[in-house]
């Protein structure tokens, strides 16, 4: 709450002393760093008013408008910047201009500008290029459906349920209690907070509104405000953390909270005999250190309990994905990615409706009207149908989230920042809660069987060390999963993975050892990395943003990061029995595919050479306690991200940031096997197969380098791929093959994700020649 006071002071001081553009920029940067984008936009606009050609201020002002969802001002700012930016310092301004056009329902104009961005700045940012290509299709869909609306009655919940700030995660109980979270600077009666109260309420908190009229399918609109009682339950809020929602189910006897600081984690509790939650504890089986886990929704489907949630955890399809975990034997199982609904963007706010047997969620990637739209996918885990857009009036050109039906009243609640809500920072700045009528569902659609009672188990004591995110070497995941019944995180399981710093290491073009088909090298990464410093002037001459956009964030500290990782591996080997290091090598697509595969192998070998410089690690490898499991991916990822292979345009194919990012080696993960334990671990002799077009059989060979029998768990495979020997079991030390029947016609390249019954994952690549 310091900003409004500072703003008044600056305005008053400005009248006396005056401010120059750099000073306004400094004030704006301070607000930006505090994520006060509303204040930042004000300061930047002051600076731009004094110097309309100050492009950096112009860019940050446009970004500030976008980040607090002022779509109209952002549209004007990006358009103006794009026209002024003759040297193309801010190419992303075109992408965000198109995005703001979409948010303003100018769909065909947006489609045209997305198409221009994808063509003109194809190699600027691989993700934004793919997003622009996706949006060209989405805008055409939106233009076709913008005048189509379902016959449903939409209502904005009144104040003080809604505020002029932001609400999220509404949920109505069968006995008419509305739970929701809010980041607000007004009290429960709508009065503006000040002083200590305002400082305390700077955190998002969980609220509860009771005594809502029970005979309405709408909300309390028009009712006496005395019928409402809104409070902030102390047992549903953690001091010093943002609270992002509460959900409970009396039938399951479970309750869930989401708390963020800054990453979000899920906590759970059992309900007592009065229906109130007992003490909440960190949900080890669902959370993953270093990642956000949020928006839990538990439900019983055909007698089985499932927990749906959203997370940006590793091995997802995009940024935020929908995941689910089954509850068996008094514990949650290893989470599964709900791949049919997830894509390269964000999928969030899952809610499963047992009456319709359908999952509702929001996505910013599938065809929609703008931002996040609400979608529906029928089915149950693991089989769901292709998602369908709910269309208007639920969806809009703004963000629409947290959709959840309440069958007791045939109403669904959701949040949206669409125009027409309560706002003081702009028409579309903030989320408000809405209700919409829904159709009743015939009784025959209900499940046949009566719900089974849940046996209440005792929560295990939280290991608080597992919640830390900054501790190198922290245990974050296990690979054991006996018949899929063990929890994800455990300090007692035989195999776990190390939580390492960012482990991606970048290489100059065609290094190490240029112009050779050799698969090994005598160079270390430290040797090769030095070439970046020597060639920095050359790269910068061809790409003025190379130093700022690539060298500083990705290369400058890489030596130190690699040394830190080796320290962690060395320390781990002193305590545990075996370490398995998974390494993947990549290349740009500039040369032939076979050449790039061998170049990837040389890059991997340089990392191995670096590791072997340490006598303790060299000895561990000789004794069989340190094993490298490598994958030469070659140009596969570069093809997927559409990195340039134009030999006549070296600025794009060699010196561009996108090309530089494609020349890398990743220490993908490090598995650790505890002393005296056993586990099957596959080591493939290659993860890439080059396949001629047409139907054929392809095999991948591997060795079980673990010390127990290895079995594969196959849930689903991409279209056109069949595993012909899925029951293969491999004893320790033995070799085996996985045989695939492949129809290459449906697509160019195919990536297959495999998993053992103990939770170890492998990626296999089919590259179609």
Secondary structure as GFF3:
##gff-version 3
##sequence-region A 1 769
A	DSSP	alpha_helix	2	16	.	.	.	ID=ss1
A	DSSP	alpha_helix	21	33	.	.	.	ID=ss2
A	DSSP	alpha_helix	37	50	.	.	.	ID=ss3
A	DSSP	alpha_helix	55	67	.	.	.	ID=ss4
A	DSSP	alpha_helix	71	84	.	.	.	ID=ss5
A	DSSP	alpha_helix	92	103	.	.	.	ID=ss6
A	DSSP	alpha_helix	107	120	.	.	.	ID=ss7
A	DSSP	alpha_helix	126	145	.	.	.	ID=ss8
A	DSSP	beta_strand	154	156	.	.	.	ID=ss9
A	DSSP	beta_strand	166	172	.	.	.	ID=ss10
A	DSSP	beta_strand	178	183	.	.	.	ID=ss11
A	DSSP	alpha_helix	195	200	.	.	.	ID=ss12
A	DSSP	beta_strand	205	210	.	.	.	ID=ss13
A	DSSP	three_ten_helix	225	227	.	.	.	ID=ss14
A	DSSP	beta_strand	229	231	.	.	.	ID=ss15
A	DSSP	three_ten_helix	234	236	.	.	.	ID=ss16
A	DSSP	beta_strand	242	249	.	.	.	ID=ss17
A	DSSP	beta_strand	254	260	.	.	.	ID=ss18
A	DSSP	beta_strand	264	270	.	.	.	ID=ss19
A	DSSP	beta_strand	281	282	.	.	.	ID=ss20
A	DSSP	beta_strand	293	301	.	.	.	ID=ss21
A	DSSP	beta_strand	304	311	.	.	.	ID=ss22
A	DSSP	beta_strand	321	328	.	.	.	ID=ss23
A	DSSP	beta_strand	331	332	.	.	.	ID=ss24
A	DSSP	beta_strand	336	337	.	.	.	ID=ss25
A	DSSP	beta_strand	347	353	.	.	.	ID=ss26
A	DSSP	beta_strand	358	363	.	.	.	ID=ss27
A	DSSP	beta_strand	373	380	.	.	.	ID=ss28
A	DSSP	beta_strand	383	384	.	.	.	ID=ss29
A	DSSP	beta_strand	388	389	.	.	.	ID=ss30
A	DSSP	beta_strand	400	406	.	.	.	ID=ss31
A	DSSP	beta_strand	411	416	.	.	.	ID=ss32
A	DSSP	beta_strand	432	437	.	.	.	ID=ss33
A	DSSP	three_ten_helix	443	445	.	.	.	ID=ss34
A	DSSP	three_ten_helix	464	467	.	.	.	ID=ss35
A	DSSP	beta_strand	474	478	.	.	.	ID=ss36
A	DSSP	three_ten_helix	482	484	.	.	.	ID=ss37
A	DSSP	beta_strand	495	499	.	.	.	ID=ss38
A	DSSP	beta_strand	504	506	.	.	.	ID=ss39
A	DSSP	alpha_helix	525	542	.	.	.	ID=ss40
A	DSSP	alpha_helix	546	546	.	.	.	ID=ss41
A	DSSP	pi_helix	547	555	.	.	.	ID=ss42
A	DSSP	alpha_helix	558	575	.	.	.	ID=ss43
A	DSSP	beta_strand	578	586	.	.	.	ID=ss44
A	DSSP	alpha_helix	593	611	.	.	.	ID=ss45
A	DSSP	alpha_helix	615	622	.	.	.	ID=ss46
A	DSSP	beta_strand	626	634	.	.	.	ID=ss47
A	DSSP	alpha_helix	636	640	.	.	.	ID=ss48
A	DSSP	alpha_helix	650	653	.	.	.	ID=ss49
A	DSSP	alpha_helix	657	662	.	.	.	ID=ss50
A	DSSP	beta_strand	664	673	.	.	.	ID=ss51
A	DSSP	beta_strand	682	684	.	.	.	ID=ss52
A	DSSP	beta_strand	688	691	.	.	.	ID=ss53
A	DSSP	beta_strand	695	704	.	.	.	ID=ss54
A	DSSP	beta_strand	710	713	.	.	.	ID=ss55
A	DSSP	beta_strand	721	723	.	.	.	ID=ss56
A	DSSP	beta_strand	729	730	.	.	.	ID=ss57
A	DSSP	beta_strand	735	743	.	.	.	ID=ss58
A	DSSP	beta_strand	750	756	.	.	.	ID=ss59
A	DSSP	beta_strand	761	768	.	.	.	ID=ss60
###
